[in-house]
Amino acid sequence: MEGRAAEDVFKDFRARRAGLIKALTTDVRRFYDKCNPAEENLCLYGLPNGSWEVNLPVDEVPPELPEPALGINFSRDGMSEQNWVSLVAVHSDSWLIAVAFYFGARFSFDKNERMRLFKMINDLPTIYEVVTGNAKPSKDQSANHNGSSKSKSSGVKARQSESQTKASKRSPPPPPPPREESESGDDDEGEDEDGQGEFCGVCGENDDGGDEFWIWCDTCEKWFHGKCVKITPARAEHIKHYKCPSCCNTNKKHRA
């Protein structure tokens, strides 16, 4: 890892977290298939480059880094897929915290540096919250969000509500507005604290500092960055009822 400040550890944390969220949402079918209970003890790793892998634990004792939960594959077929994925998400959150504060100890962070690191981590939704759909803004953020203008594309659902939507079907909330940088230009620290609105159902972020395109899933009623689900504004114009990758995968499993 380059650097030895709280921001450097947090950057590593966010990259590993993004990989784990991807494994448990958009790549959940591939992740599920890799966790064959017939295999040996397997672990889910979030990698510093934002990807993920399912692999055996390292042989070194003690390991260079804390190890994830061991043997996640053994319980795969013993519970519902949703409960299993949620359980893996809980253990992944614990592992991320362990890795982050391992680096904090290695780099001799003092009390203030540890508090800064924890604050940056705590401003993000947990993986469990993202996977279960419980990642919600604070009350203050919700109040500001409800009064904000719809400056971004609202996706398929919002366009329908502007024409003729069924009165019995609720309209989605507007997507989150773009974040404004502070006068100092340094918006890394507390970027999620100052953010407003809904969180993306894939990456867990509420914005990334630009005029980003968002799309609404008619099935799970969550917002997604267009880039996270590989939907462009032009393609969205031709979609009447959008289903996110997780909802599509769930439907495929029920049909199988």
C-alpha positions as CSV (number, residue, x, y, z in Angstrom):
1,M,0.0,0.0,0.0
2,E,1.3,3.4,-0.9
3,G,1.2,6.0,1.9
4,R,0.7,5.5,5.6
5,A,-2.2,8.0,6.4
6,A,-5.8,7.3,7.2
7,E,-6.8,8.3,3.7
8,D,-4.5,5.7,2.2
9,V,-6.0,2.9,4.4
10,F,-9.5,4.2,3.5
11,K,-8.7,4.0,-0.2
12,D,-7.7,0.4,0.2
13,F,-10.9,-0.3,2.3
14,R,-13.1,1.2,-0.4
15,A,-11.5,-0.8,-3.2
16,R,-11.8,-4.1,-1.3
17,R,-15.4,-3.2,-0.3
18,A,-16.3,-2.5,-3.9
19,G,-15.0,-5.9,-5.0
20,L,-17.0,-7.6,-2.2
21,I,-20.2,-5.7,-3.1
22,K,-19.8,-6.7,-6.7
23,A,-19.4,-10.4,-5.8
24,L,-22.6,-10.3,-3.7
25,T,-24.7,-8.3,-6.1
26,T,-23.9,-8.1,-9.8
27,D,-21.6,-11.2,-9.8
28,V,-23.7,-13.2,-7.3
29,R,-24.4,-16.1,-9.7
30,R,-20.7,-16.5,-10.5
31,F,-19.9,-16.2,-6.8
32,Y,-22.5,-18.7,-5.9
33,D,-21.1,-21.3,-8.4
34,K,-17.6,-20.8,-7.1
35,C,-18.6,-21.7,-3.6
36,N,-19.2,-25.4,-4.2
37,P,-19.7,-27.2,-0.8
38,A,-17.8,-30.2,-2.2
39,E,-14.6,-28.1,-2.2
40,E,-12.3,-27.4,0.7
41,N,-12.6,-24.4,3.1
42,L,-13.1,-21.4,0.9
43,C,-12.9,-17.7,1.6
44,L,-14.2,-14.6,-0.2
45,Y,-11.5,-11.9,-0.7
46,G,-12.0,-8.3,-1.7
47,L,-8.9,-7.2,-3.6
48,P,-7.1,-3.8,-3.5
49,N,-7.9,-3.3,-7.3
50,G,-11.6,-3.4,-6.7
51,S,-12.1,-7.1,-7.8
52,W,-12.9,-10.2,-5.8
53,E,-11.9,-13.9,-5.6
54,V,-13.0,-17.1,-3.9
55,N,-9.9,-19.0,-2.8
56,L,-8.4,-21.2,-0.1
57,P,-6.9,-19.4,2.9
58,V,-3.2,-18.6,2.9
59,D,-0.8,-21.1,4.3
60,E,1.3,-18.7,6.4
61,V,0.8,-18.7,10.1
62,P,0.2,-16.0,11.1
63,P,-1.0,-14.6,7.8
64,E,0.2,-11.2,6.4
65,L,-3.3,-9.9,6.7
66,P,-6.4,-11.0,8.7
67,E,-8.2,-13.8,6.9
68,P,-11.9,-13.7,5.9
69,A,-14.5,-16.1,7.3
70,L,-13.4,-19.7,6.5
71,G,-15.6,-22.3,4.9
72,I,-18.4,-20.0,3.5
73,N,-19.1,-22.7,0.9
74,F,-20.1,-25.3,3.4
75,S,-23.3,-23.5,4.4
76,R,-24.3,-22.5,0.8
77,D,-26.9,-25.3,0.3
78,G,-28.0,-25.4,3.9
79,M,-30.0,-22.1,3.8
80,S,-31.8,-19.9,1.3
81,E,-29.6,-18.1,-1.1
82,Q,-30.7,-14.7,0.2
83,N,-29.9,-15.6,3.8
84,W,-26.5,-17.2,2.8
85,V,-25.5,-14.1,0.8
86,S,-26.5,-11.8,3.7
87,L,-24.5,-13.9,6.1
88,V,-21.4,-13.7,3.9
89,A,-22.0,-9.9,3.7
90,V,-21.9,-9.7,7.5
91,H,-18.6,-11.6,7.7
92,S,-17.2,-9.5,4.9
93,D,-18.0,-6.3,6.8
94,S,-16.1,-7.7,9.8
95,W,-13.1,-8.7,7.7
96,L,-12.9,-5.2,6.1
97,I,-12.8,-3.6,9.5
98,A,-10.1,-6.0,10.6
99,V,-7.9,-5.3,7.6
100,A,-8.3,-1.6,7.9
101,F,-7.3,-1.5,11.6
102,Y,-4.5,-4.0,11.0
103,F,-3.0,-1.4,8.7
104,G,-3.7,1.2,11.3
105,A,-1.7,-0.7,13.9
106,R,1.1,-1.5,11.4
107,F,1.4,2.3,10.6
108,S,1.2,3.2,14.3
109,F,-2.0,5.4,14.0
110,D,-2.6,7.4,17.1
111,K,-6.1,8.0,18.6
112,N,-7.0,10.9,16.3
113,E,-5.9,9.0,13.1
114,R,-7.9,6.0,14.1
115,M,-10.9,8.1,14.7
116,R,-10.5,9.7,11.3
117,L,-10.2,6.3,9.7
118,F,-13.3,5.0,11.5
119,K,-15.4,8.1,10.6
120,M,-14.6,7.7,6.9
121,I,-15.5,4.0,7.1
122,N,-18.6,4.6,9.1
123,D,-19.9,7.2,6.6
124,L,-20.3,4.4,4.0
125,P,-23.2,1.9,4.2
126,T,-22.0,-1.6,5.2
127,I,-21.9,-4.4,2.7
128,Y,-24.8,-6.0,4.6
129,E,-26.9,-2.8,4.2
130,V,-26.2,-2.7,0.5
131,V,-26.9,-6.4,-0.1
132,T,-30.2,-6.4,1.9
133,G,-31.3,-3.0,0.5
134,N,-31.2,-1.3,3.9
135,A,-28.7,1.4,2.9
136,K,-30.6,4.6,3.5
137,P,-29.6,8.2,4.0
138,S,-29.9,9.9,7.4
139,K,-33.0,11.8,8.3
140,D,-31.2,15.1,7.6
141,Q,-30.1,13.9,4.2
142,S,-33.6,12.6,3.4
143,A,-35.1,16.0,4.3
144,N,-32.6,17.8,2.1
145,H,-33.1,15.3,-0.6
146,N,-36.9,15.6,-0.8
147,G,-36.5,19.3,-1.3
148,S,-33.9,19.1,-4.0
149,S,-34.5,19.6,-7.7
150,K,-34.5,16.7,-10.1
151,S,-31.3,17.8,-11.9
152,K,-30.4,14.2,-13.0
153,S,-32.1,11.8,-15.3
154,S,-34.6,9.9,-13.2
155,G,-34.5,6.8,-15.3
156,V,-37.3,4.8,-16.8
157,K,-39.7,5.1,-13.9
158,A,-39.5,8.8,-13.5
159,R,-40.1,9.4,-17.2
160,Q,-43.3,7.3,-17.0
161,S,-44.5,9.3,-14.0
162,E,-44.3,12.4,-16.1
163,S,-46.7,11.0,-18.7
164,Q,-49.2,8.4,-17.6
165,T,-48.5,6.1,-14.7
166,K,-50.9,4.0,-12.7
167,A,-52.2,5.8,-9.7
168,S,-51.9,2.7,-7.6
169,K,-48.1,2.4,-8.3
170,R,-45.9,4.8,-6.3
171,S,-43.4,7.0,-8.2
172,P,-39.8,6.6,-7.3
173,P,-37.9,9.2,-5.4
174,P,-35.7,11.5,-7.4
175,P,-32.1,10.3,-7.8
176,P,-29.4,11.8,-5.6
177,P,-28.1,15.3,-6.7
178,P,-24.4,15.8,-7.6
179,R,-22.0,16.5,-4.8
180,E,-20.5,20.0,-4.6
181,E,-16.8,20.2,-3.7
182,S,-15.7,22.2,-0.8
183,E,-13.9,25.5,-1.3
184,S,-10.6,23.9,-0.4
185,G,-11.1,21.4,-3.2
186,D,-10.5,18.5,-0.9
187,D,-13.7,16.5,-0.7
188,D,-12.4,13.1,0.0
189,E,-12.9,13.3,3.8
190,G,-16.6,13.2,4.6
191,E,-17.7,13.0,1.0
192,D,-20.5,10.6,1.9
193,E,-21.4,12.6,5.0
194,D,-22.2,15.6,2.8
195,G,-23.8,13.5,0.1
196,Q,-27.6,13.4,-0.2
197,G,-30.3,11.0,-1.4
198,E,-30.5,7.4,-2.3
199,F,-27.6,4.9,-2.5
200,C,-26.8,2.9,-5.6
201,G,-27.9,-0.7,-5.2
202,V,-24.6,-2.0,-6.6
203,C,-21.7,0.2,-5.4
204,G,-23.4,1.6,-2.3
205,E,-22.4,5.2,-3.2
206,N,-24.9,8.1,-3.3
207,D,-23.0,10.0,-5.9
208,D,-19.5,10.2,-7.4
209,G,-19.2,13.9,-7.9
210,G,-20.6,14.3,-11.4
211,D,-23.9,14.6,-13.3
212,E,-24.4,10.8,-13.3
213,F,-27.2,8.9,-15.0
214,W,-29.3,6.8,-12.7
215,I,-32.0,4.2,-13.3
216,W,-34.8,2.8,-11.2
217,C,-35.6,-0.9,-10.8
218,D,-39.4,-1.6,-11.0
219,T,-39.0,-4.8,-9.1
220,C,-36.9,-4.1,-6.0
221,E,-37.5,-0.3,-6.2
222,K,-33.9,0.7,-5.8
223,W,-31.8,3.3,-7.7
224,F,-28.6,2.3,-9.6
225,H,-25.9,4.1,-11.4
226,G,-26.3,3.5,-15.1
227,K,-22.6,2.6,-15.4
228,C,-22.9,0.0,-12.5
229,V,-25.7,-1.9,-14.3
230,K,-24.3,-1.1,-17.8
231,I,-27.4,0.9,-19.0
232,T,-26.9,4.0,-21.0
233,P,-29.5,6.9,-21.2
234,A,-30.1,6.0,-24.8
235,R,-30.9,2.4,-24.0
236,A,-33.1,3.4,-21.0
237,E,-35.4,5.3,-23.4
238,H,-36.5,2.0,-24.9
239,I,-37.0,0.1,-21.6
240,K,-40.6,0.2,-20.2
241,H,-40.0,-1.8,-17.0
242,Y,-36.4,-2.1,-15.9
243,K,-35.2,-5.0,-13.8
244,C,-31.7,-4.8,-12.1
245,P,-29.3,-7.8,-12.4
246,S,-30.1,-9.1,-9.0
247,C,-33.8,-9.2,-9.7
248,C,-33.2,-10.9,-13.1
249,N,-31.0,-13.5,-11.4
250,T,-33.6,-14.2,-8.8
251,N,-36.3,-14.7,-11.5
252,K,-34.0,-17.1,-13.4
253,K,-33.4,-19.2,-10.3
254,H,-37.1,-19.5,-9.6
255,R,-37.8,-20.6,-13.2
256,A,-35.0,-23.2,-13.0
